[in-house]
């Protein structure tokens, strides 16, 4: 996302993007899952390969969901598990958006 914003700045500086900025909001993506009964953000390989549930989440900086894709790797997961993973994903996204903004600060 940061590279895209940087590229759009260069294009605009060179006289492109005459119709305005095509970027409406920032986006980010994270992986969350249930590992040993607990929600985990950004699972590493060992956690991911043994996770009970694997969930990929893509969100906008304004809090909207673009994609929520999840799979129960064994037993079905419960609504409370889904809510816990989504809450953890939202928290992680907040950290990513803060890092994106810091990287783009001039």
VEXMI-400946 format. One record per atom (N, C-alpha, C): x, y, z; residue number from 0; residue in three letters; atom name. Coordinates in Angstrom, 2 decimals. Atoms other than C-alpha are relative to their C-alpha. Layout:
BEGIN
{pt {X,Y,Z},NUM,Ala,CA}
...
***
This chain:
BEGIN
{pt {0.82,-1.18,0.00},0,Unk,N}
{pt {0.00,0.00,0.00},0,Unk,CA}
{pt {0.87,1.25,0.00},0,Unk,C}
{pt {-0.91,-1.14,-0.07},1,Unk,N}
{pt {2.83,2.36,0.86},1,Unk,CA}
{pt {0.66,0.22,-1.36},1,Unk,C}
{pt {-0.62,-0.12,1.33},2,Unk,N}
{pt {4.51,1.62,-2.49},2,Unk,CA}
{pt {-0.99,0.58,-1.01},2,Unk,C}
{pt {1.02,-0.53,0.90},3,Unk,N}
{pt {1.24,2.33,-4.31},3,Unk,CA}
{pt {-0.17,1.50,0.20},3,Unk,C}
{pt {0.15,-1.43,-0.29},4,Unk,N}
{pt {0.84,5.70,-2.57},4,Unk,CA}
{pt {1.21,0.77,-0.52},4,Unk,C}
{pt {-1.21,-0.64,0.51},5,Unk,N}
{pt {4.46,6.57,-3.39},5,Unk,CA}
{pt {-0.03,0.09,-1.53},5,Unk,C}
{pt {0.07,0.01,1.46},6,Unk,N}
{pt {3.94,5.58,-7.05},6,Unk,CA}
{pt {-1.01,1.03,-0.50},6,Unk,C}
{pt {1.01,-0.99,0.40},7,Unk,N}
{pt {0.78,7.69,-7.29},7,Unk,CA}
{pt {0.52,1.43,0.16},7,Unk,C}
{pt {-0.60,-1.33,-0.19},8,Unk,N}
{pt {2.69,10.69,-5.90},8,Unk,CA}
{pt {0.93,0.35,-1.16},8,Unk,C}
{pt {-0.92,-0.22,1.12},9,Unk,N}
{pt {5.33,10.29,-8.62},9,Unk,CA}
{pt {-0.79,0.27,-1.27},9,Unk,C}
{pt {0.82,-0.19,1.20},10,Unk,N}
{pt {2.70,9.97,-11.35},10,Unk,CA}
{pt {-0.66,1.39,0.02},10,Unk,C}
{pt {0.63,-1.32,-0.12},11,Unk,N}
{pt {0.91,13.06,-10.05},11,Unk,CA}
{pt {1.02,1.12,-0.24},11,Unk,C}
{pt {-1.06,-1.01,0.16},12,Unk,N}
{pt {4.19,15.02,-9.89},12,Unk,CA}
{pt {0.39,0.14,-1.48},12,Unk,C}
{pt {-0.36,-0.02,1.42},13,Unk,N}
{pt {4.84,14.08,-13.54},13,Unk,CA}
{pt {-1.15,0.47,-0.89},13,Unk,C}
{pt {1.11,-0.53,0.77},14,Unk,N}
{pt {1.48,15.50,-14.58},14,Unk,CA}
{pt {-1.12,-0.98,-0.27},14,Unk,C}
{pt {1.07,0.98,0.16},15,Unk,N}
{pt {-0.59,12.35,-14.49},15,Unk,CA}
{pt {-1.10,0.22,1.03},15,Unk,C}
{pt {1.12,-0.07,-0.94},16,Unk,N}
{pt {-3.79,11.80,-12.52},16,Unk,CA}
{pt {-0.75,1.32,-0.08},16,Unk,C}
{pt {0.68,-1.27,0.19},17,Unk,N}
{pt {-5.49,14.82,-13.99},17,Unk,CA}
{pt {-1.43,-0.03,0.53},17,Unk,C}
{pt {1.37,0.14,-0.52},18,Unk,N}
{pt {-8.85,13.46,-12.83},18,Unk,CA}
{pt {-0.05,-0.03,1.52},18,Unk,C}
{pt {-0.04,0.05,-1.45},19,Unk,N}
{pt {-7.75,13.58,-9.21},19,Unk,CA}
{pt {0.63,-1.28,0.50},19,Unk,C}
{pt {-0.63,1.15,-0.64},20,Unk,N}
{pt {-6.40,11.05,-6.79},20,Unk,CA}
{pt {-0.95,-1.20,-0.05},20,Unk,C}
{pt {0.88,1.17,0.07},21,Unk,N}
{pt {-7.81,7.58,-7.53},21,Unk,CA}
{pt {-0.09,-0.77,1.31},21,Unk,C}
{pt {-0.03,0.73,-1.26},22,Unk,N}
{pt {-6.98,6.37,-4.04},22,Unk,CA}
{pt {-1.03,0.59,0.95},22,Unk,C}
{pt {1.07,-0.47,-0.88},23,Unk,N}
{pt {-10.04,6.61,-1.80},23,Unk,CA}
{pt {0.33,-0.23,1.48},23,Unk,C}
{pt {-0.38,0.31,-1.37},24,Unk,N}
{pt {-8.64,4.99,1.34},24,Unk,CA}
{pt {1.10,-1.04,0.00},24,Unk,C}
{pt {-1.07,0.98,-0.14},25,Unk,N}
{pt {-5.81,2.84,2.60},25,Unk,CA}
{pt {-0.63,-1.38,0.23},25,Unk,C}
{pt {0.43,1.35,-0.31},26,Unk,N}
{pt {-6.12,-0.94,2.80},26,Unk,CA}
{pt {1.16,-0.76,0.64},26,Unk,C}
{pt {-1.00,0.88,-0.60},27,Unk,N}
{pt {-4.31,-3.65,4.72},27,Unk,CA}
{pt {-0.62,-1.39,0.12},27,Unk,C}
{pt {0.46,1.37,-0.14},28,Unk,N}
{pt {-4.53,-7.40,5.15},28,Unk,CA}
{pt {0.80,-0.70,1.10},28,Unk,C}
{pt {-0.65,0.81,-1.02},29,Unk,N}
{pt {-3.76,-9.79,7.99},29,Unk,CA}
{pt {-0.57,-1.41,-0.02},29,Unk,C}
{pt {0.45,1.36,-0.25},30,Unk,N}
{pt {-4.03,-13.43,8.83},30,Unk,CA}
{pt {-0.21,-0.15,1.50},30,Unk,C}
{pt {0.25,0.34,-1.41},31,Unk,N}
{pt {-5.59,-14.52,12.10},31,Unk,CA}
{pt {-0.47,-1.45,0.03},31,Unk,C}
{pt {0.48,1.37,-0.11},32,Unk,N}
{pt {-6.45,-17.93,13.38},32,Unk,CA}
{pt {-0.19,-0.40,1.44},32,Unk,C}
{pt {0.13,0.60,-1.31},33,Unk,N}
{pt {-7.40,-20.07,16.30},33,Unk,CA}
{pt {1.08,-1.05,0.11},33,Unk,C}
{pt {-1.10,0.92,-0.21},34,Unk,N}
{pt {-4.33,-21.85,17.60},34,Unk,CA}
{pt {-0.02,-0.41,1.46},34,Unk,C}
{pt {0.10,0.55,-1.36},35,Unk,N}
{pt {-4.59,-24.08,20.66},35,Unk,CA}
{pt {-1.10,0.72,0.79},35,Unk,C}
{pt {1.17,-0.59,-0.65},36,Unk,N}
{pt {-7.98,-22.51,21.40},36,Unk,CA}
{pt {0.04,1.50,0.20},36,Unk,C}
{pt {-0.14,-1.45,-0.19},37,Unk,N}
{pt {-6.74,-18.89,21.33},37,Unk,CA}
{pt {0.13,0.69,-1.35},37,Unk,C}
{pt {-0.20,-0.75,1.23},38,Unk,N}
{pt {-7.00,-16.26,18.61},38,Unk,CA}
{pt {1.43,0.54,-0.08},38,Unk,C}
{pt {-1.38,-0.42,0.21},39,Unk,N}
{pt {-3.57,-15.42,17.15},39,Unk,CA}
{pt {0.06,0.85,-1.27},39,Unk,C}
{pt {-0.18,-0.90,1.13},40,Unk,N}
{pt {-2.64,-12.54,14.85},40,Unk,CA}
{pt {1.29,-0.34,-0.73},40,Unk,C}
{pt {-1.19,0.20,0.84},41,Unk,N}
{pt {-0.21,-13.08,11.96},41,Unk,CA}
{pt {0.73,-1.29,0.37},41,Unk,C}
{pt {-0.56,1.30,-0.36},42,Unk,N}
{pt {0.37,-16.76,12.51},42,Unk,CA}
{pt {1.28,-0.29,-0.76},42,Unk,C}
{pt {-1.20,0.45,0.70},43,Unk,N}
{pt {3.83,-18.04,11.75},43,Unk,CA}
{pt {-0.28,-1.37,-0.63},43,Unk,C}
{pt {0.22,1.25,0.74},44,Unk,N}
{pt {4.30,-21.21,9.70},44,Unk,CA}
{pt {-0.46,-1.13,0.92},44,Unk,C}
{pt {0.36,1.10,-0.91},45,Unk,N}
{pt {4.14,-23.61,12.66},45,Unk,CA}
{pt {-1.40,0.18,0.56},45,Unk,C}
{pt {1.36,-0.26,-0.50},46,Unk,N}
{pt {1.02,-21.94,14.10},46,Unk,CA}
{pt {-1.02,-0.22,-1.11},46,Unk,C}
{pt {0.93,0.12,1.11},47,Unk,N}
{pt {-0.64,-21.76,10.69},47,Unk,CA}
{pt {-0.24,-1.46,-0.38},47,Unk,C}
{pt {0.14,1.40,0.40},48,Unk,N}
{pt {0.03,-25.40,9.89},48,Unk,CA}
{pt {-0.75,-0.83,1.03},48,Unk,C}
{pt {0.71,0.73,-1.05},49,Unk,N}
{pt {-1.51,-26.48,13.21},49,Unk,CA}
{pt {-1.27,0.73,0.48},49,Unk,C}
{pt {1.14,-0.80,-0.44},50,Unk,N}
{pt {-4.29,-23.86,13.47},50,Unk,CA}
{pt {-1.32,-0.77,-0.16},50,Unk,C}
{pt {1.33,0.60,0.10},51,Unk,N}
{pt {-7.83,-25.01,14.16},51,Unk,CA}
{pt {-0.84,0.76,-1.03},51,Unk,C}
{pt {0.70,-0.85,0.96},52,Unk,N}
{pt {-9.14,-22.10,12.05},52,Unk,CA}
{pt {0.98,1.00,-0.57},52,Unk,C}
{pt {-0.86,-0.96,0.69},53,Unk,N}
{pt {-7.42,-19.89,9.51},53,Unk,CA}
{pt {-0.91,1.04,-0.65},53,Unk,C}
{pt {0.85,-1.08,0.51},54,Unk,N}
{pt {-8.90,-16.50,8.60},54,Unk,CA}
{pt {0.88,1.08,-0.61},54,Unk,C}
{pt {-0.68,-1.11,0.66},55,Unk,N}
{pt {-7.68,-13.89,6.12},55,Unk,CA}
{pt {-0.97,1.17,-0.04},55,Unk,C}
{pt {0.86,-1.17,-0.09},56,Unk,N}
{pt {-9.02,-10.37,6.54},56,Unk,CA}
{pt {0.68,1.16,-0.73},56,Unk,C}
{pt {-0.46,-1.21,0.69},57,Unk,N}
{pt {-8.64,-7.32,4.27},57,Unk,CA}
{pt {-0.99,1.10,0.37},57,Unk,C}
{pt {0.85,-1.10,-0.45},58,Unk,N}
{pt {-9.93,-3.98,5.55},58,Unk,CA}
{pt {0.47,1.33,-0.56},58,Unk,C}
{pt {-0.33,-1.37,0.35},59,Unk,N}
{pt {-10.03,-0.31,4.70},59,Unk,CA}
{pt {0.37,0.76,1.27},59,Unk,C}
{pt {-0.39,-0.83,-1.14},60,Unk,N}
{pt {-8.60,2.41,6.91},60,Unk,CA}
{pt {-1.19,0.65,0.70},60,Unk,C}
{pt {1.20,-0.53,-0.64},61,Unk,N}
{pt {-12.16,3.54,7.61},61,Unk,CA}
{pt {-0.81,-1.08,0.70},61,Unk,C}
{pt {0.63,1.07,-0.77},62,Unk,N}
{pt {-13.05,0.17,9.12},62,Unk,CA}
{pt {-0.87,-0.95,-0.77},62,Unk,C}
{pt {0.82,0.91,0.80},63,Unk,N}
{pt {-14.84,-1.51,6.23},63,Unk,CA}
{pt {0.75,-1.26,-0.37},63,Unk,C}
{pt {-0.59,1.28,0.41},64,Unk,N}
{pt {-14.25,-5.12,5.31},64,Unk,CA}
{pt {-0.04,-0.12,-1.52},64,Unk,C}
{pt {-0.07,0.30,1.43},65,Unk,N}
{pt {-13.11,-5.92,1.77},65,Unk,CA}
{pt {-0.12,-1.51,-0.19},65,Unk,C}
{pt {0.05,1.46,0.10},66,Unk,N}
{pt {-12.60,-9.63,2.35},66,Unk,CA}
{pt {0.13,-0.61,1.38},66,Unk,C}
{pt {-0.14,0.85,-1.18},67,Unk,N}
{pt {-13.14,-12.10,5.15},67,Unk,CA}
{pt {-0.13,-1.43,-0.54},67,Unk,C}
{pt {-0.01,1.35,0.54},68,Unk,N}
{pt {-12.17,-15.62,4.14},68,Unk,CA}
{pt {0.58,-0.91,1.06},68,Unk,C}
{pt {-0.46,0.87,-1.06},69,Unk,N}
{pt {-11.92,-18.38,6.68},69,Unk,CA}
{pt {-0.32,-1.46,-0.24},69,Unk,C}
{pt {0.18,1.43,0.14},70,Unk,N}
{pt {-11.63,-22.10,6.93},70,Unk,CA}
{pt {0.22,-0.68,1.34},70,Unk,C}
{pt {-0.20,0.87,-1.15},71,Unk,N}
{pt {-12.14,-24.50,9.78},71,Unk,CA}
{pt {0.87,-1.16,-0.47},71,Unk,C}
{pt {-0.95,1.04,0.43},72,Unk,N}
{pt {-9.22,-26.89,9.55},72,Unk,CA}
{pt {-0.33,-1.37,0.59},72,Unk,C}
{pt {0.42,1.26,-0.61},73,Unk,N}
{pt {-10.91,-29.56,11.65},73,Unk,CA}
{pt {-1.46,0.13,0.37},73,Unk,C}
{pt {1.37,-0.20,-0.47},74,Unk,N}
{pt {-13.99,-28.98,13.75},74,Unk,CA}
{pt {-0.48,1.40,-0.37},74,Unk,C}
{pt {0.54,-1.34,0.29},75,Unk,N}
{pt {-16.31,-26.08,12.88},75,Unk,CA}
{pt {0.33,0.98,1.13},75,Unk,C}
{pt {-0.24,-1.02,-1.02},76,Unk,N}
{pt {-15.54,-22.82,14.67},76,Unk,CA}
{pt {-1.31,0.67,0.36},76,Unk,C}
{pt {1.22,-0.60,-0.55},77,Unk,N}
{pt {-18.09,-20.97,16.75},77,Unk,CA}
{pt {-0.05,1.50,-0.29},77,Unk,C}
{pt {0.12,-1.44,0.21},78,Unk,N}
{pt {-19.46,-17.44,16.28},78,Unk,CA}
{pt {0.88,0.82,0.94},78,Unk,C}
{pt {-0.85,-0.74,-0.94},79,Unk,N}
{pt {-17.58,-16.31,19.40},79,Unk,CA}
{pt {1.46,-0.02,-0.46},79,Unk,C}
{pt {-1.37,0.08,0.53},80,Unk,N}
{pt {-14.32,-17.54,17.82},80,Unk,CA}
{pt {0.17,0.96,-1.18},80,Unk,C}
{pt {-0.06,-0.92,1.13},81,Unk,N}
{pt {-15.09,-15.62,14.63},81,Unk,CA}
{pt {0.07,1.45,0.48},81,Unk,C}
{pt {-0.02,-1.36,-0.54},82,Unk,N}
{pt {-15.83,-12.46,16.61},82,Unk,CA}
{pt {1.34,0.34,0.63},82,Unk,C}
{pt {-1.30,-0.24,-0.62},83,Unk,N}
{pt {-12.59,-12.84,18.58},83,Unk,CA}
{pt {1.08,0.20,-1.05},83,Unk,C}
{pt {-1.00,-0.14,1.06},84,Unk,N}
{pt {-10.56,-13.30,15.40},84,Unk,CA}
{pt {-0.18,1.32,-0.74},84,Unk,C}
{pt {0.24,-1.27,0.68},85,Unk,N}
{pt {-12.22,-10.31,13.71},85,Unk,CA}
{pt {0.45,1.17,0.85},85,Unk,C}
{pt {-0.45,-1.07,-0.90},86,Unk,N}
{pt {-11.58,-8.13,16.76},86,Unk,CA}
{pt {1.52,0.09,0.00},86,Unk,C}
{pt {-1.46,0.01,0.03},87,Unk,N}
{pt {-7.93,-9.18,16.76},87,Unk,CA}
{pt {0.52,0.52,-1.34},87,Unk,C}
{pt {-0.38,-0.50,1.32},88,Unk,N}
{pt {-7.71,-8.53,13.01},88,Unk,CA}
{pt {-0.14,1.52,-0.05},88,Unk,C}
{pt {0.21,-1.45,-0.01},89,Unk,N}
{pt {-9.14,-5.04,13.51},89,Unk,CA}
{pt {1.09,0.71,0.80},89,Unk,C}
{pt {-1.08,-0.58,-0.81},90,Unk,N}
{pt {-6.58,-4.34,16.23},90,Unk,CA}
{pt {1.31,0.00,-0.80},90,Unk,C}
{pt {-1.20,0.09,0.82},91,Unk,N}
{pt {-3.77,-5.53,13.96},91,Unk,CA}
{pt {-0.03,0.99,-1.16},91,Unk,C}
{pt {0.12,-0.97,1.10},92,Unk,N}
{pt {-5.09,-3.40,11.10},92,Unk,CA}
{pt {0.30,1.41,0.49},92,Unk,C}
{pt {-0.29,-1.33,-0.56},93,Unk,N}
{pt {-4.97,-0.34,13.35},93,Unk,CA}
{pt {1.49,0.24,0.10},93,Unk,C}
{pt {-1.46,-0.12,-0.09},94,Unk,N}
{pt {-1.29,-1.00,13.95},94,Unk,CA}
{pt {0.63,0.15,-1.39},94,Unk,C}
{pt {-0.52,-0.10,1.36},95,Unk,N}
{pt {-0.65,-1.51,10.23},95,Unk,CA}
{pt {-0.27,1.38,-0.58},95,Unk,C}
{pt {0.32,-1.33,0.55},96,Unk,N}
{pt {-2.46,1.70,9.29},96,Unk,CA}
{pt {0.87,1.08,0.64},96,Unk,C}
{pt {-0.90,-0.96,-0.67},97,Unk,N}
{pt {-0.40,3.61,11.87},97,Unk,CA}
{pt {1.40,-0.07,-0.61},97,Unk,C}
{pt {-1.32,0.17,0.62},98,Unk,N}
{pt {2.80,2.17,10.37},98,Unk,CA}
{pt {0.01,0.53,-1.43},98,Unk,C}
{pt {0.09,-0.53,1.36},99,Unk,N}
{pt {1.64,3.01,6.85},99,Unk,CA}
{pt {0.07,1.53,0.04},99,Unk,C}
{pt {0.01,-1.47,-0.11},100,Unk,N}
{pt {0.92,6.61,7.89},100,Unk,CA}
{pt {1.37,0.53,0.39},100,Unk,C}
{pt {-1.34,-0.42,-0.42},101,Unk,N}
{pt {4.30,6.89,9.60},101,Unk,CA}
{pt {0.98,-0.10,-1.17},101,Unk,C}
{pt {-0.89,0.17,1.14},102,Unk,N}
{pt {6.07,5.57,6.51},102,Unk,CA}
{pt {-0.23,1.06,-1.08},102,Unk,C}
{pt {0.35,-0.97,1.03},103,Unk,N}
{pt {4.26,8.08,4.31},103,Unk,CA}
{pt {0.15,1.45,0.46},103,Unk,C}
{pt {-0.16,-1.36,-0.51},104,Unk,N}
{pt {4.85,11.09,6.56},104,Unk,CA}
{pt {1.24,0.63,-0.65},104,Unk,C}
{pt {-1.13,-0.68,0.67},105,Unk,N}
{pt {7.04,13.58,4.73},105,Unk,CA}
{pt {0.73,0.91,0.94},105,Unk,C}
***
